Amino acid sequence: MYDAQPLVAMSLKGLHILTLESRRGDLVQDLIEELGGVCFNAPSVRERPLDANPQVIQFAQDVIAGRYDMVIFTTGVGTQYLLDVLNASGPVDTFLESLKTIQIVARGPKPIAALSELGIHVSVSVPESYTWREVRDATANIKCTSVAVQEYGVPNSELIGALRERGLTVTPIAIYRWDLPEDLAPLEQAVRRICDRWCHAVIFLSSVQFTNLLRVAERMGLRDAMLSALQREVVTVSIGPVMSDTLIREGVRPDFEPKHPKLPTCVRQFGELAHELVAAKRDRRRE
């Protein structure tokens, strides 16, 4: 797997790039087209807030009652969804005031921004690459006994298990879940474009993008064909270590991973080596 190197020339000219971004599709397409590439973006994920979520109300009540020493916020969108639920049926102002008395951990810049808008000071900012391991290490020296973890779109069993191994009482708080988009046609077209080798590269920006792409390919009877194309001919770009681990578990070794797990950095650093990576993968196919 190539690591990013500081080169001068960036170009995706003449390359077809497939992406699977749902919330920032316009941004990723602009970045690719600025470098001369042709982008096909297929939204792959729908964030579905949990309806009638009594767990959120109970979480707010427990925070107000002082039952937590630390709260870990993992996503900005999850923080906003939590506030949406409380605005509808919960004690928002008292909850926010109570949060100010607790040690707050934020996994990266997005939850930090969401919390800052609410006037909540972050005690610990988790460093890159923002995986459960960085969360575990960043909280290692915090004295506490009871922790709440605001989950993202899937349960984070690794983080929950690591915290419980310390003897902490850990309460996961499910705010929303990741699901397939309601319109599957773009994803189905993405599967076909990979199998047909239309794209020179696929950029994966989150594990759930790949998971949902696999789900659709399975439904179409094209799972093995798609994985074979990614393994042998189509360049795979991974946003970071968690994404890479997900690809590797399915036998797809990433061809490129940037130094920093950020969308603009990923696209631009990939642009520095894109033509070289495409040529190298084609050469390996001929061997």
N, C-alpha and C positions, 0 to 999 in steps of 0.2 A: 504493500500500500504506500503510495506516495504521500509525503508530507509536504505542506506548502512551503515554497521557497520564495524569497523576495525578488522576483523578476520584474522587468520593466514593462514588457509588452503584454497586453491583455487582449485576447481576441477569441470570439466564438464564431467568427465569420464562416459561413458555409456549413455550420453545424446545427442539427436539429436537437433541441433539448426538451425533454419531457419533465414536467413538474406536477406536483400533486397538492398544491397549496390551496387551502380553503379561505382563510381569513385575509391573507396577503397576496392573493393571486395577481393583482395588478402590479404590486411592487416587484414580485419575482419576474414577471414578464418584462417589465421596464428594464430591470437590471440586465436580463439576457439580451434584449434587443439593443440596449446601449452598446453592448460588446459585439453586435453584429450577428447574433444567433437568431434562430427561428424557434419560438417557444410554443409548445402546446401544453396548457395547464388544465388538469382535470381535478376539480375539487374532490377531495377524498374523505373528508371528515365532517360530521355534523355534531356540534356540541349541544347536548340535550340536557338542560337543567332538570333535576329530579322534581317532579310535580309533588305537591302536598308533602313537603319534606319536613317531618316533625323533628328529625335529627338536628337540623339547623337551629330550630327554636330551642331545643334542649341544650345544644352547644352554647347558645347565647346566654341562656339561664345559668348554665354552669360557670361560664366566664364571670358573670355578674356575681355569682355566689362565691367566687374565689377558689374554685375547685382545680384550677390549672396554674402551674408555675410557668409554663412555656407553651406558646402556640407557634406552630410552624406553618407558614403560608407558602404554598408551592407554585401557585400561578396567579397572575393578575386577573384573568377572566374569572377564575374561581372566587377570588375575593369580591369581585363585582357581583357575581351571582348570589353570593352569600348576603350581601347588602340588599339586593333586590328582594330576597325572601323576607328579610327582616323588615324592610320598608313596608311590605305588604301586611305583615302580621306579627311583628316582633318589636322588642324594646331597643330601637336603634341607638338612641343617644346614650342611654345607660350602658349599653354594650360597649360602645366606643370609648367611653370614659373608663370602663373597667379594663379594656385592653391596654390602656396606658400604664397600668400598674403591673403588667405581666411582661416577662421576657419574650420579645417577638423575634422570630427568625424568618428571614425571607430568602427564598431560593431564586436569586437572580434579580435583575433590574425591573422586571414587569410587576411582580408583587410589591417591590419597594415603591414603585411609582404609584400603584393603586393605594397602598397604605399611606403614603405621604399626602395624597389628596384628601385623605380622611383625618389628617393630623396625627397619625400614629407613628411614633419613633421606632425604628428598627434597631433592635439590640445587636443582632448578628446578621451580616450579609454573607450569604453562601457564595464562595468563589466559583469560577469556571472549573469544570465543565457542567456544573449544576446537576450532577447526578446524585443518587441517594448516598453515595460514598462521601461526596463533599458535604452533604447535609450532616451525615453521621460525624465526620471529623470536625466540622465547624462547631458542633454542639457538644463536643466531648468534654469540655471543661465547665459547662454550665451546670450549676448546682440546682437540681430540681428533682421532683418525684413523680409529678403528673403532667403529661404532655398531650396536647391535641394536635393532630396533623390534618390540615385541609388538603384533601386529596385532589389530584387532577382527574383526567378522564377514565383512569383505571386504578384499581387498588395498588398501592405500593408496598407489597409484602416484604421486600428486602429492607426498606427503611424501617417499617414497623417492627420487623424481627430484630434488626440491629439495636433499636432503642430498647426493646423489651429485654434483650440480653444484658443490658446494663441494670436491669431491675426496675426500670421505669414503668409506670402505668400509662399506657398509650391508648388514646381514643382516636381512631380515624374518623374524619368527618367527610362524608360523600356529598358533594355539592352538585356535580353534573357528571354525565357519562359521555363517552365518545361513541358515535354510531355511524353507520353508513349514510351517505347523503340520500335524500329522498329521490333525486334524479340520478340514476346509475349510468345513464348513457355516456357521459364523458369518461367515467372510469372504465367502462367496457371498451371504449375506443382507445384508451390508454393501454389496456392489455393487448389489444390487437396491434397497436403501433410498436409495442415492444417485441411481440412475437414476429411481426413482419420486418423488424429491423429498420423501421422508419427513423427512429431516433438514434443518434450517436451516443447519447448519454441520458441518464435519469438522475435527477437530484432529489434525494430523500431528506426531508427536513424534520421529520419526527417518526418514531417507531410506528405509530398508529397509521400513518400514511401507507407504509409497507404492508402492515397487517391487513388493512382494508383492501388494498390492491390484490393481495393474495386471496382474500375472501371472494372477491368478484371473479378473479381468474379461476378459482375452484368451481364456482357456479357455472362458468362458461366451458368447463372441461379443458382449460388451457394452462392450468397451474404449472405442470412440468415443462411445457413448452416455454412459458414465460421465464421460469427460473433458469432454464438452459440458456436462453438468450442473454440474461443478465450475467450468468457465469462466464459465458464464452465470447460474447460479441459486443454487448452494449456496456459502455462505461458506467459504473455506479459511483455516485457521489454521495457521501454521508456527511451530515451536519456535525456529528460528534460521536463520542465513545458509546453512548447508549444506543444510538442509531446503528453504529457499526456492529455492536454485539447482536442486535436483532437480525441484521443481514447475515452475519456469519452463522447464526443458528440454523439458517435455511440454506447454507452452503454457498452463499454469495459473499465473496470477499470484496470489500470496497476498494475501488481503484484510487480514490482520493478522499482525504479528510482534512479540513482546514485546521490551522492552529487554534482558532477561536471559534466556538460554536454559535456564530451569528450569521444570519441570512446574507447581508451584503458582503461580508468578508468571505463567506463560502463561495458565492458566485464569482466574485472578482478574483480570488486566488485560484479557483478552478480555471478561470479564463487564461491564466498565465501558463497553464500546462495542458489545456484541453486537447489541442491538436496532437501533442506528443502522446497523451494518454490514449486517444482514439487510435492512432497509428500503432502503438505498442500492443493494444488488445487485438487488433486485426492481425498483426504479425503472429501473436501467440496462437490464434485460431488456425493459421496456416501450418503451424508446426505439427 
